[in-house]
Structure formats: C-alpha cells, structure tokens
Amino acid sequence: MTIGAILVLVALGLLVAVVAWRPHGAGPALGALAGLVVASLGGAIGPSDVLAALGAQWRAFLTLGSVMLMTTAAEHLGLLERLAARIEPRTRGPVRHAFRLTFALAALVATVFSNDAAVLLLTPTVLALLRTVYPRRHPKFLVPFAFAIFAAAGVAPLVVSNPMNLIVADHLGLGFNRYARVMIPVALASWASTYALLAWTFRDVLADDAPALGAWPNARPSLSRAGRVVLVTVVATLVAYPTMAALRLPLWPVAVVGGVGASVACLASGARPMTLVQGVAWPIFPFLVGVFVLALGLERIGVVAWLRELYARSDHPVATIGAVSALGSALLNNHPMSVLNVFALEARRASDVEAFAALVGGDLGPRLLPVGSLASLLWFDVLRKHDVEVRVATFVRVGLVLTLAPLAVSLAALAFVARLVP
C-alpha cells in the first residue's frame, strides 16, 4: 500500500474520530478540514476536488439549507411544541400509549423535515414532557423514549427525509416520485418491525399501567398568523415536490421558495435574523464536501473498485449491497459510505433497486454504532445536555436488535415493491 493510500485511510479515520469526539458546533467542519489536510499530503486529493464536490452537491445543499430554515421557523413559532403537546392527553393512561404516539410523531417529523430535525427538536421536548407528567417515575422512561425518537427516523420515505439520501438520489437520478413510490412502502415495513422490536426491548418499562401524575404546564394559545403561514408553506412545499418531479423539473427551487417564505413569516412575527441563522447547521456543509472529497481519494486507491467487484460477484446483489452499506455506514459514518456507493453503483450502471438497497442500508446501519450518522451523534449530544446517559454498550445492544431484523424486513419489502412499481 502506498503512502498516499495510507494517508487517505488515516484522513478518513481522523474525520470520523473528530466528529465522534465533537458532534456539535464546528466539530463536523473541523473533522472534514483535518481529513482533507492529511489526505492532501499524499497527493491523493487536490483543490480541484473541492470544486468538483461543490459542483456536484450545490443543488442538494440548497434543498437541505431550505429545509433547515423551514424547520427553524416551525420550531420558533411553536408548531412542533403543539405536536408534542398532543402526546400529553395520552399520558393519562398506560405509558405505552404515549410511547406509541411519540414514535409516530418522530416518524412524521423525520419524514417532513429530516431525521436530524426529529432528533434535535423532539428529543428535548419529549424529555421535558416526561419529567413534567411523570415527576417521580420519569427516570426509567427517558432512555426508552429517546430510543423511540432516534429509531423512528429510520428508512427515509421521502428523498428530503435524510440529507444522505437526498445527495445519493440526486447523483443516481432517482426522482422524488420514483423514490417515494418505492420507499414509502419500505419505510412502513421498517417502522412496523422497528416499533415491534422497540416495544419488546423495553417491555418491562412499558408494562407500567399507572397513569401520569403531572400535567402539561400551560395551554398553548391559538396558532399565530405567522405560524399558520409557515404551516401552509410546509404543506405546499410537500405537495409541490411530486408535481415538480412529475414535470421533470428540479426540486431545489421549490425548497428554496419554501425556505424563504417560512423565513419571511418568522421574521415578520418578530424573530431576530440570528434565530434563523443559528437554526442552520452550517458545519454540515463543509463536512459533506470533505466526505465527498475523501471518497474521491478512496476511489483512487481502489476502494470503489473493490466494492464494485464485490457487488458484481454477488448472487443476491440487493441483499449484499444493503448489508455492506449498513456495516460500512456503522463503521465509517453513512455519509462517506454513501458517496463510495454512488461511485461504485455509477461505475457498474446499477439498477434502481440496487441504489435503493444502498440507501436502506445507509439509513439503518447507523443504529449499530454511535458514529454511524450525524443524527446519532447529535442524539448523544442532546441527551448529554439533558442529563440522560446512554452507554455505548447499551446503544450497541439495542442497536443490534433494531438493525438486523428491520434491515432484513426492509430489503425484503424493497425486493417485493420493486417488482410492482414501474
């Protein structure tokens, strides 16, 4: 192995290590910068690769940034708090009712906004709710409910539901409608199997039938005019996506219009501009550029060729691609693994079903290890800030249960749906 190849591998390991050590703030950007510096020392990457990454990803970046602005506006104007407050009446009965609704709500927010948004916005809200309505018993409920939020953001049913899927689909030419027709049924199968396993894993805690003692502190006032504008904007954006896709028009202008509309409404309500600026996870953009560039370096040292050959030799490519993508995402982080898959699948002119298999593996694999995705790293950081401890051993133990069977179920559903959907 050449020095250049060794340095590329070291660079990738450094990127993952820095992001795992500091998943919030500038951590992702610093990890990407450190990785690029190390990889460039061996000559495997250069400045032109950064320009190539920007040229390949700018549409996805605009879409992602716009979704973040809509999410920030919705949070600031209380839309998500109202959704969370709907959980409170269910706490009057057995806790499993609230658990079920939390899972469904997290799945909905992850679908409409993104998996990162579900983790960042719902986790602290639900933790606060539990401490309010279960003033004595909440310690035993915190970890199960946190896992419910994290696991509900599983297979992304819409292309905008996961930043990684958005970038991969953009590269491989998977349109919004084609993606949704295939992945919505797969996501339903994934959610059903995941929830069943979650309920089984935490069955002792969920067997508590005693009603909650506390109450949600204050009734929310009626939704403001700005809040209604943001709600309509989000709904209109979601409706416009399939229309634009059917007309073979790009999605990013719709997302940009939605982001601008929601931002204007939020500012008109009295929000400070910095509220919107701070709501965008800016470090994720240099992180994604760095991951793409390092993937170019890995391609040049033969990793992509090895993947391509592995996929080509398999008698069951959908299962192989899904499993390798899941394991690679858990070990490397799903962003670099997704870019490697893009290169490997493009080179072998892969079918759409093989591309979807890579996406399914990339969505579910991060449940195995904390470093597997930005969402999982953000989840750990939110829990730390709210004094909830989840040991890595616990994450891996629960993650094995929530990954292996749902991955098999999801890939089987994908194979079935792919035969039915043109």
N, C-alpha and C positions, 0 to 999 in steps of 0.2 A: 504493500500500500504506500502510495506517495505521500510526501509531506503535505501537499495540498489537500489530499483526501482526508488525512488525519485532522487537519485544521478545520475542515468543513464539519466533520463529526463533532469535534470539540466545540465549535461555534454553536451547533445545534444544542448540544448538551448545556452549554453556558446560557443560551437563551431560555431554555426550559427551567434551568435552575434559578435564574434571576426572577422569572415570572412566578415560580412556585414560592420563592422566598418573599417576594413583594408583589402580590397580585393586584394591588390597588395603586392609585396615584400614577406616578410615572414609571412604575415597575415594568409594565409591558414594553414601553418605548425604550427604556434603558436596556432591557434584555435584548431587544432587537438590535440596538446600536452596538452593544458589546459583541453580539454574534457576528454582525457584519464586519466589524473591525478585525476580529480574529480570522474569519474566513478570507478576507481580502489579503491577509498577509501571505497566504499560499498561492494567490493568483487565481483561485477558482471563481471568484466573482469580481466585478468591477463596477464603476459608476454607471455605465450604460445599463446594467441590470436593474438598477433602481428606477431609471426612466422607463424601462420595459415593464416593471411591476406597476408603476403608476399608470402607464398607458393601458394595461390590461385590466386594472381594477377600479378606475375612476368612476365608472357608472355604478358599480356596487357600493363604492364609498358614499356617493351622493344619496343613494337609496338608504343606506344604513344610517347616515347622519340625519336624514329627514325623519326616519322612524324614531330616532332618539329624541328629536325635538318634539314630535307628537307625544311621545311617552312622558317627557318632562312637563309639557303643558297639561296633560291629563292628570298627572300627579299633583301639580301645583294647584289646579282648580278643583281637586277633591274627587275626581271621578273614580279613581282606584280605591280611595278610602270608603266611598259609598258601596263599591262592590264588596269590599272586605266586611263592611258593617252588616251586610246581608247574611254573613255567617252567624252573627250573634244570636238571632232567634233560634237557630238550630242547636245552640248550646243549652237550651232549656231541657233537652232530652239527653240521651246517651251520647258520649263523646264521639262515637263512631259516625254520627250524623254530621257533626262539624268537620270531622276528618275527611269524609267523603266530599263534602262541599268545598273544602279547601283544595283538594286535589283537582276537582273540576274547575274551580276558579283559576288555579295556577295554569292548568292546561289552556284555558281560554285566553288568559293574558299572554302566555307564551306564543300562542297561535297568532294573535292580533298584533302584538308588538314584537317580542323576541324572547328567547329563553333567558338572556341576560336581564331583560326588563322584569321578567317574572321573579327572578331571584332577588334583584335589587329592590324592587318595590313591594312585593308581597311578603317576603321573609320578615322584615322588621314589623310590618303591620300586623301580621298574624301572631308573632311572638308577643307583641303588646296586647293584642286581644286576649290571648291565652292567660297572660298574667293578670288581666283585669277580671275576666269571668271565672277563672279558677284560681282565686287568691291563695289557696292552700295546696292544691294538687297540681298546679301548673308545671313543677319541675319534671314530672315524669312524662308530660305531654310535649314538651318543647322539641326534643330530638325527633320523635315520630312525625310531628307536623312539619318540621324543617325538611325532613326527607321527602315528605309528600309534595312539597313545593318543588324541590330540586328534581325529583323523579318525574313529575308531571310534564316538565319541559323535555319530553323525550323525542320521538321521531317528529320532525317538523312537518306539519300538514300543509303549510304554505311555504313558498320559497323565501318569503320575507321573515319566517319564524326563527331562522337561525342564520347569523352572518356567514358562517361557513358554507351553508347550503346555497345561499344567495350567490356567493362568488363561484362555487363549483358549477352551479346551474348556468350561470352567465357564460362560463368558459365552454361548457359542453353543449350549449344550445338547447337547454331544457326550458321551454316557455312556461309562463305562470299557469296556464290552463292545463297543459300536459302534466306538469308537476303535480298540480292539485288533484287531477283525476286519479293519478296513481297513488299519491302519498296520503291523501285523506283516509282511504280505507286501511292503509298500512298503519297509519297513526292510531286509528280506532282500535285495531288489533293490539298494537303496542300498549295503548292506555289500559285496555281491559286486562291484559296479562300483568302489567306493572302494578295496577291497583290491587289485583287479587293477591299478588306476592307481597305487596306492602302491608295489606290487612293481615296476611298470615304471619309476616315477620313481627309485627307489633300487636299480635292478637291479645297478649296478656294486658297491655295497656288499654287497648280499645274495648276490652270486656268491661270496663268501668261504666256502670249504668247510672251512677248517681248524677243528678242534674247539676249544672253550674250554679255557683252561689252569687257571683258578682254580676254586673251588668255593664254594657257598653256605656261609657260615661255620659255622653251628651247626644241628643238627637241632632242630626245634621239639618241645616236649613235647606230650603229648596235650591236646586241647581241654578247657578247664576247664568246670566245671558252668555257670558264668555264660555262657561262650561258647556252650555248647550251647543255653541258654535264648534267647540273642539270635538264634542261627541259626534255631531253631524259630519265634521271634516274627516274624522277617522272612519266612520261608516262609508262615506262617499269614496274615500280612497280605496277601501277594500272592495267596494263594488266596481270601481274603475279598473282595478288590476285585471280581472278576467276579460273585461271589454277591450282593453288595450292589447292584451295578449291575443285575443281572437282576431283583431285587426292587424296583427303582426307589427305592432308599434312598441317601442321600448317602454319599460315600466318606470325608469328613473324620473322622467318629467312629472308623472303622477305623484310619486313620493315627494318630490321637491315642492310641488304645489301644496300638497297636504301639510308638509312641514312648515312652509311659510305661512299658510293660513292659520294653523294652530298656534304658531309663534305670535302672529299679529294679534290674535284673540287674547292670548295670555298677557301680552304687553298692554293691551287696551284695558285689561282688568286691574292694572296697577302693578304687575310684576316687574321687577328690575331686569334689565337685559342680562345681567350676570347670572340670573336664575337659569336662563336658557343656555347660556354659555357653559355654565358649570354642569348642566344636565347632560351634555355630550361627553362621552368617554373618549376624549381626544387621543389618549395614548394607544387606543386600539388600532388607529390608522397606521402609525409607523410600525406597530407590531405586525400588522398584516402585510405591510410592504417588506419588512425584514424577513418574515416567514417565506414569502414568495421568492425573494432573492436567494435565501438559503436553499430553498427547494431547487432553484436553478443550479446551485452548486452541487447538490446531491445528485441531480440528474447527470451532471458532467463526470461524477466519479463512479457512475454505474448503478446507483440505487434504483433508478427508474427502470433501467433495462432489466434488472433482477425482478422487479415487480411485474413488469410486462411479461417476462418469460414464465413466472410463477402462475399468473392468471391464464396464460395461453395453454399451459400444460394441464390445467385442472380439468377433470371430467365434470365438475359441478362448479362452473365459474361464479355463479351468483352467490353460492354459499362461501366459496373461497374468498371472493372479494369482500363480502360482508364481514367475515371473521377476521381477515387480515387487517381490514380497515378499522375494526373495533379494537383489536390488540394494538395496532400501531398508534391509534388515537390515544389509547390509555397510556402508552409508554412515552410517546413523543409530544403529545398535545394534538388535538384533532385538526388544528389549522395547518401545521406543516404536513401532516399526513394527507389532508385533503388536497393540498397542492401537488404532492407527489402522485396521488391518484389521478389528478387531472392530466398530468403529463403522461402517465402510464396508459390511461384509457384513451387519450387522444392518439397516442402513437399506434395503438392496436385497433383503432377505429371501433371502439367498443359499442355495443348496443345500448339503448336507453336503459334497459333493465339492469345491466351491469353498472351503469352510472348510478342508478337509484340504490343498488346494493352497497356501493361505496358510501353513499350518503347515509343510509340506515346504519351502517357500521360506525361511521363518524359521529352520528347522533348518540348512539347508545354506548359506545366504547368508553367515553369519559366517566361512566358510572363506576368503572373498575378502580381507577386511581385518581387522587385529587388533582394531579397535574394535567388531567386529560383534556380540559377545556377551560376557557376563560370563565364560563359560567360557574364551574365548580370552584375555581379559585376565588371568584367573587363571593360565592356562597359561604366558603370558610371564613372569609374576611368579615362578612356581615355577622355571622354567628359569633366571632370573637368580639366584635364591637358590642354585642348584646349579651355577653357573658354566658354564651351557650357553648359547651365544649363537645366536640365530636372528635374522638381519637381517630387517627389514620387507620388503625386496626379495625375499628368499628365501621368506618367508611368502606374499607375493602370487604369486610364480611357481609355487610348489607349490599354492597355493590355487586358482589358475585351473584347474589340471589336476583337482584334487579336487572342484571345484564344478560346472563346466559339464556334463560328461558325466553324473555322478551325478544332477544335477538333472533333466536330460532323461530319464534312465532312471527315476528315481523318479516323475516326473509321468506318464510313460507307464504305469508299473506302477499308479499311482493310478487313472488313467482306466480301465484294464482291470479292476482289482479292484472299482471302484465299480459296474461293470455286473453283477458276480457276487454281491456281498454285499448283502443286503437292508437 
